[in-house]
Amino acid sequence: MKPTFRIWRVLAAAAVLVGIAALVLWWQGILQPFGLRRPANSLMVIVPYRYADTWVFDDPAAGLKREPFV
């Protein structure tokens, strides 16, 4: 029985290798100039304060003012 050449196997292997290479480049930060960045950790800091015997906070980015802190 003669082995046959299957183009779809070659294309599938090439797609997997290209995907792995892209993942490695993204993880190493090499793709950052192209706008592809790893998500960075971020912190949101709120400053609770007392208003009318209730703890509240403001978040201008979300449009919140004197939101009850629960």
Secondary structure as UniProt FT lines:
FT   HELIX           7..28
FT   TURN            29..31
FT   HELIX           32..34
FT   STRAND          49..51
FT   TURN            52..53
FT   STRAND          54..59
FT   TURN            60..63
FT   STRAND          64..68
//
